[in-house]
Amino acid sequence: MQEGAIHSPSYTVPCDDYVHVVEFSPFSSGTPVSLLAYGGNQYVVVATCLFQEEDMEVEGVEFNILRAFHHELQVEVLAWSPESQLNRIPTIRLCTAAADRKLRLLTSDLQERHEVKVAMEGHTSYINHLVFEPTEGKQIASVSDDHTCRLWDLEGNETCVLRLRSPGVSVCWHPEEICKLMVAEKKGTIRFYDLVTQQAILSLDSGHCGPLMSADWCLTNTIKVGGVAGTDWLVWDITRSSYPQEKRPAHKDKARLFKWSLANENLFATTGLPGKINTQVFIHHLGHPQPVVIGSSTIGSGLSWHRALPLCVVGGDRKLSFWMTEM
């Protein structure tokens, strides 16, 4: 990809409705395919993907829908459980959040068992992000405009409440140390918590560039944290300073999402606010001064990276768009 050029998607997949959120599972499915879920007005679709970069016999992308869940309300946020596997006894498990401030647990064995359970109630305002504990998937963390980060078990019991000083925008779990949790707040503070003591052990600050809209912990190199605030992207090295090591303009209109690649610690993507006429998706590389513009159509609010390929997906109007980068 050449810097500054606008690129069409590498692959597109048609959908029946507008896609509000899309997530690759960051965990192995136990088979060669990757799991992907996307959500719209009253549904969640679970599918498998296999790309020609993974299997030379595939032409483009092999996309197979496994299951569609009816969802009472529009899906705003979703997260994959590490228990989701396709080998041995198939299991699909997801958690979603909707505008009614409730978390739902979606579970299927792809045969007879198929349930959507309102499992977690307690937030008093909009839920912005959630994540499963990544080793066993027995806990879920969620952040909300109600100035809290809450932890839940799979039975719906609230096990911990972390009081924040502004709306929580993002939450990330350390990939191996389950007692470490990163929580990003809209006012620009990112804190790392020890869940044993329920105390913050480290904090970062975005400075004065506008509300922090999204932050992500680089799971392939956990000294790196990235985020977007105002029109800029920011990257911290937590061993060097509480302030960003790098900060550059990203979007003419406000930036909305920041996501690290799971395949390359120097690769990340940002999106502008969804619904704008020329909302763009940018892929950035820390070794390159300019981003690559990979999309300029109206996009949905989803952005997710494949667990092994330098490939990201965004939602939109009746389609999923996939972009492969060679960076």
MOLIN-V520625 format. One record per backbone hydrogen bond with DSSP energy under -0.5 kcal/mol. NH is the residue of the N-H (numbers start at 1). CO is the residue of the C=O. Records with the same first field share a line. If there is no record, write none. Layout:
# MOLIN-V520625
NH=CO ; CO
This chain:
# MOLIN-V520625
4=291
5=2
7=5 ; 293
10=322
11=322
13=320
15=318
19=316
20=18 ; 39
21=39
23=37
25=35
29=33
34=49
36=47
37=23
38=45
39=21
40=43
44=69
45=38
46=67
47=36
48=64
49=34
50=62
52=60
54=51
55=51
58=55
60=58
61=59
62=50
63=61
64=48 ; 62
66=46
67=46
69=44
71=42
75=40
76=97
77=97
79=95
81=93
84=81
85=83 ; 91
86=29
87=29
90=88
91=85
92=108
94=106
95=79
96=104
97=77
98=102
101=98
103=120
104=96
105=117
106=94 ; 104
107=105 ; 115
108=92
109=113
110=113
115=107
117=105
119=103 ; 117
120=103
122=101
128=126 ; 143
129=143
131=141
133=139
137=133
140=152
141=131
142=150
143=129
144=148
145=126
147=144
149=162
150=142
151=160
152=140
153=157
154=138
156=153
159=151 ; 157
160=151
162=149
163=161
164=147
168=144
169=184
170=184
172=182
174=180
178=176
180=177
181=179 ; 193
182=172
183=191
184=170
185=189
186=167
188=185
190=204
191=183
192=202
193=181 ; 191
194=199
195=179 ; 193
198=194
199=194
201=192
202=192
204=190
205=242
206=188
209=207 ; 210
212=186
213=211 ; 228
214=228
216=226
218=224
219=217
221=218
224=221
225=236
226=216
227=234
228=214
229=232
230=211
232=229
233=248
234=227
235=246
236=225
238=223 ; 236
240=237
241=237
244=205
245=235
246=235
248=233
250=231
251=231
255=230
256=271
257=271
259=269
261=267
262=306
267=264
268=284
269=259
270=282
271=257
272=280
273=254
275=299
276=273
279=276
281=295
282=270
283=292
284=268
286=266
288=285
292=283
293=5 ; 291
294=281 ; 292
295=281
300=315
301=20
303=22
304=313
306=311
311=309
312=323
313=304
314=321
315=302
316=319
318=316
319=316
320=13
321=314
322=11
323=312
325=310
